[in-house]
Amino acid sequence: MHYLPDPTGAARLNTEQLRNTFLVRELFVAGTIALRLVDLDRVVLGGVVPLATPISLPTPDALRAQFFCERRELGVLNIGGAGTVTVDGAPFSLATKDVLYVGRGSKAVTFTSAKAATPARFYLVSYPAHATYPTALATAADTHATVLGTPATSNHRTVRRYIHAAGVRSAQLVMGVTTLEPGSVWNTMPTHTHDRRTEVYLYFGVPRDAMVVHLLGEPQETRHVIVRDAEVALSPGWSIHSGCGTSAYSFCWAMG
């Protein structure tokens, strides 16, 4: 279980405590699946990197369920090589930046890479679901893209809304990907808060020698954490969320 503080508690944290509290790291380990349960909104985050052997989605004891999606819905984003997610016997092929929505009631979910040398890297976001919607694939090529910002303000970016009111339907989960153009470094401008829900950011496509300075905290008293590739920043409802990188990058935003 990953716990998040209130604004008063967050203001007292030192650098390492801020990192341990607001960052989720080491999700993507070759040949394994990693899951993290966050107390706010009961979101489960995960990373799966299958190699030669398929990996099945387990059911953690903390869910108190017979199978993972018994009372949950799941979003799966591929940030690696080509791969397949099989849901109750039905295979779905995911290229880079494709997203699969897995509906409540789905019992068996398995992850496979097309090539072990260039494995898929599946990012998982799951929330409790009060309604059932069908499992559906949303590809990057077919998802509506909106271009925002300008090169002059260093936030020229393309936003794709995969799981959304205007896209794949869900009970609670909202999920999309924003990609900055070369020369742009700022994300989520103007910065803002979500009073009723936590938002999670997976930063990816960050070059090995680059980083993102992710801003958080109350608007009048902000903090920051340094984020590297494939790390997740957690933004409770009272916190702003924005960031500035040393190069262009992508990030997956999700909330429920």
C-alpha positions as CSV (number, residue, x, y, z in Angstrom):
1,M,0.0,0.0,0.0
2,H,1.3,3.4,-1.0
3,Y,0.0,6.2,1.3
4,L,-0.2,9.9,0.4
5,P,-0.2,12.8,2.9
6,D,-2.5,15.8,3.3
7,P,-1.1,19.3,2.4
8,T,0.2,20.0,5.9
9,G,2.1,16.8,6.1
10,A,3.5,17.2,2.6
11,A,4.9,20.6,3.4
12,R,7.2,19.1,6.1
13,L,8.8,16.4,3.9
14,N,12.5,16.5,3.0
15,T,13.8,15.6,-0.5
16,E,14.0,11.9,0.0
17,Q,10.6,11.7,1.8
18,L,9.0,13.7,-1.1
19,R,10.5,11.1,-3.5
20,N,9.3,8.1,-1.5
21,T,5.8,9.6,-1.1
22,F,5.1,11.1,-4.6
23,L,7.0,8.8,-6.9
24,V,6.4,5.2,-7.9
25,R,9.6,3.7,-9.3
26,E,10.9,0.3,-10.5
27,L,7.6,-0.8,-12.1
28,F,9.2,-2.1,-15.3
29,V,11.6,-5.0,-14.5
30,A,12.4,-7.5,-17.3
31,G,10.5,-10.8,-17.0
32,T,8.2,-9.7,-14.1
33,I,5.0,-7.9,-13.1
34,A,5.0,-5.3,-10.4
35,L,1.8,-3.8,-8.7
36,R,1.4,-0.9,-6.4
37,L,-1.8,-0.1,-4.5
38,V,-2.3,3.6,-3.7
39,D,-4.7,4.5,-0.8
40,L,-6.2,7.6,-2.5
41,D,-9.0,6.5,-4.9
42,R,-7.8,2.9,-4.5
43,V,-5.9,3.0,-7.7
44,V,-3.6,0.1,-8.6
45,L,-0.6,0.9,-10.8
46,G,1.5,-1.8,-12.4
47,G,4.2,-2.6,-14.9
48,V,4.7,-5.8,-16.9
49,V,7.7,-6.7,-19.1
50,P,7.2,-10.2,-20.5
51,L,10.2,-11.9,-22.2
52,A,10.0,-15.4,-23.7
53,T,7.3,-16.5,-21.2
54,P,3.8,-15.0,-20.9
55,I,2.9,-13.3,-17.6
56,S,-0.5,-13.5,-16.1
57,L,-2.2,-10.8,-14.1
58,P,-2.3,-12.0,-10.4
59,T,-4.9,-11.2,-7.8
60,P,-3.3,-9.6,-4.8
61,D,-4.7,-10.5,-1.4
62,A,-5.3,-6.8,-0.7
63,L,-8.1,-6.7,-3.4
64,R,-10.2,-9.3,-1.5
65,A,-11.4,-10.7,-4.8
66,Q,-11.5,-14.0,-6.7
67,F,-9.9,-12.4,-9.7
68,F,-8.3,-9.0,-10.4
69,C,-11.1,-7.4,-12.4
70,E,-13.9,-8.9,-10.3
71,R,-14.8,-5.4,-9.1
72,R,-12.3,-3.3,-11.1
73,E,-11.6,-2.0,-14.6
74,L,-8.1,-1.8,-16.1
75,G,-6.3,0.3,-18.6
76,V,-3.1,-1.1,-20.3
77,L,-0.7,1.2,-22.2
78,N,2.2,-0.3,-24.2
79,I,5.4,1.8,-24.0
80,G,7.7,-0.8,-25.4
81,G,7.9,-3.2,-28.3
82,A,5.0,-5.0,-29.9
83,G,3.0,-7.3,-27.6
84,T,-0.3,-9.0,-27.0
85,V,-2.8,-8.8,-24.1
86,T,-5.1,-11.8,-24.0
87,V,-8.4,-11.3,-22.1
88,D,-10.5,-14.4,-21.4
89,G,-9.0,-16.0,-24.5
90,A,-9.4,-13.0,-26.9
91,P,-6.0,-11.6,-28.0
92,F,-5.4,-7.9,-28.6
93,S,-2.2,-6.8,-30.3
94,L,-0.7,-3.5,-28.9
95,A,2.0,-1.5,-30.7
96,T,3.8,1.4,-28.9
97,K,1.3,3.9,-27.5
98,D,-1.7,1.7,-28.0
99,V,-4.2,1.3,-25.1
100,L,-6.4,-1.6,-24.1
101,Y,-9.4,-1.1,-21.8
102,V,-10.3,-4.3,-19.8
103,G,-13.8,-4.2,-18.4
104,R,-15.1,-5.3,-15.0
105,G,-15.7,-9.1,-14.8
106,S,-12.8,-10.1,-17.1
107,K,-11.2,-13.1,-15.4
108,A,-8.0,-14.1,-17.1
109,V,-5.5,-11.4,-18.4
110,T,-2.2,-12.5,-19.9
111,F,0.7,-10.4,-21.3
112,T,3.1,-11.5,-24.1
113,S,5.9,-9.8,-26.0
114,A,6.3,-10.4,-29.8
115,K,10.1,-10.5,-29.3
116,A,12.0,-11.1,-26.1
117,A,14.9,-9.0,-27.4
118,T,12.6,-5.9,-27.7
119,P,9.9,-6.7,-25.2
120,A,6.6,-4.9,-24.7
121,R,6.4,-2.7,-21.6
122,F,2.8,-2.7,-20.4
123,Y,1.7,0.0,-18.0
124,L,-1.4,-0.8,-15.9
125,V,-3.8,1.6,-14.3
126,S,-6.9,0.1,-12.4
127,Y,-9.8,1.6,-10.5
128,P,-12.8,0.2,-8.8
129,A,-15.7,0.0,-11.2
130,H,-19.5,0.4,-10.5
131,A,-20.5,-0.6,-14.1
132,T,-19.4,-3.0,-16.7
133,Y,-18.2,-1.8,-20.2
134,P,-16.8,-4.0,-22.9
135,T,-13.1,-4.7,-23.4
136,A,-11.9,-2.5,-26.2
137,L,-8.6,-1.6,-28.0
138,A,-7.7,2.0,-28.8
139,T,-4.8,2.4,-31.1
140,A,-2.6,5.5,-31.3
141,A,-3.3,5.7,-35.1
142,D,-7.1,5.7,-34.7
143,T,-7.5,7.8,-31.5
144,H,-8.4,11.4,-32.0
145,A,-5.5,13.7,-31.4
146,T,-5.6,17.4,-30.3
147,V,-2.7,19.7,-30.8
148,L,-2.2,22.3,-28.0
149,G,0.4,25.0,-27.1
150,T,3.0,26.6,-29.3
151,P,6.7,26.4,-29.9
152,A,7.0,30.0,-28.6
153,T,5.8,28.9,-25.1
154,S,7.8,25.6,-25.2
155,N,4.6,23.5,-24.7
156,H,3.7,22.4,-28.2
157,R,2.1,19.0,-27.7
158,T,-0.3,16.4,-29.0
159,V,-2.9,14.9,-26.6
160,R,-4.6,11.6,-27.3
161,R,-7.6,10.7,-25.2
162,Y,-8.0,6.9,-25.2
163,I,-10.3,6.1,-22.4
164,H,-12.6,9.1,-22.1
165,A,-16.2,10.2,-22.6
166,A,-15.5,10.8,-26.2
167,G,-13.5,7.6,-26.7
168,V,-13.5,4.1,-25.1
169,R,-16.2,4.1,-22.4
170,S,-15.5,3.2,-18.8
171,A,-17.0,3.4,-15.3
172,Q,-14.4,5.7,-13.7
173,L,-11.1,5.4,-15.5
174,V,-9.9,8.3,-17.7
175,M,-6.6,7.7,-19.6
176,G,-4.6,9.4,-22.3
177,V,-1.1,10.2,-23.6
178,T,0.5,13.6,-24.2
179,T,3.6,13.8,-26.4
180,L,5.7,17.0,-26.6
181,E,7.2,18.1,-29.8
182,P,11.0,18.5,-30.1
183,G,12.0,21.8,-28.5
184,S,9.0,21.8,-26.1
185,V,9.5,20.9,-22.5
186,W,6.5,22.1,-20.4
187,N,3.5,19.9,-19.8
188,T,0.0,20.6,-18.5
189,M,-0.1,24.3,-19.0
190,P,-1.8,26.1,-17.3
191,T,-1.2,24.0,-14.3
192,H,-4.2,23.1,-12.2
193,T,-5.7,20.8,-9.5
194,H,-8.5,18.3,-9.4
195,D,-10.3,18.8,-6.1
196,R,-12.1,15.4,-6.1
197,R,-9.6,12.9,-7.6
198,T,-6.0,11.9,-7.8
199,E,-4.1,12.0,-11.1
200,V,-1.1,9.8,-11.9
201,Y,1.5,10.6,-14.5
202,L,3.8,8.0,-16.1
203,Y,6.7,9.8,-17.7
204,F,8.2,7.8,-20.6
205,G,10.3,8.5,-23.7
206,V,12.6,10.5,-21.5
207,P,16.2,10.1,-22.9
208,R,18.7,8.4,-20.6
209,D,20.6,11.6,-20.0
210,A,17.4,13.7,-19.5
211,M,15.0,14.3,-16.7
212,V,11.7,16.0,-15.8
213,V,11.2,18.5,-12.9
214,H,7.7,17.5,-11.8
215,L,5.9,20.2,-9.8
216,L,3.5,19.4,-6.9
217,G,2.0,20.8,-3.8
218,E,-0.5,23.5,-3.0
219,P,-0.5,26.3,-5.5
220,Q,0.9,28.8,-3.0
221,E,3.6,26.5,-1.7
222,T,5.0,24.2,-4.4
223,R,7.6,21.4,-4.2
224,H,9.3,19.4,-6.9
225,V,10.8,16.0,-7.6
226,I,13.2,14.9,-10.3
227,V,11.6,12.2,-12.5
228,R,13.4,9.8,-14.8
229,D,12.1,7.6,-17.6
230,A,9.3,5.2,-16.7
231,E,8.6,6.6,-13.3
232,V,5.2,7.7,-12.0
233,A,4.3,10.9,-10.2
234,L,1.3,10.9,-7.9
235,S,-0.9,14.0,-7.7
236,P,-3.6,14.1,-5.0
237,G,-6.6,16.3,-5.5
238,W,-5.1,19.2,-3.5
239,S,-1.9,19.3,-5.5
240,I,-0.9,21.0,-8.7
241,H,0.6,18.8,-11.4
242,S,2.9,20.1,-14.1
243,G,6.5,19.6,-15.2
244,C,9.4,20.9,-17.2
245,G,12.0,18.6,-18.9
246,T,15.5,18.9,-20.2
247,S,14.2,17.5,-23.5
248,A,10.9,16.5,-25.1
249,Y,9.1,13.4,-23.7
250,S,5.7,11.8,-23.4
251,F,3.5,11.1,-20.4
252,C,0.4,9.0,-19.7
253,W,-2.2,10.8,-17.5
254,A,-4.8,8.8,-15.8
255,M,-7.4,9.3,-13.0
256,G,-10.6,7.9,-11.7
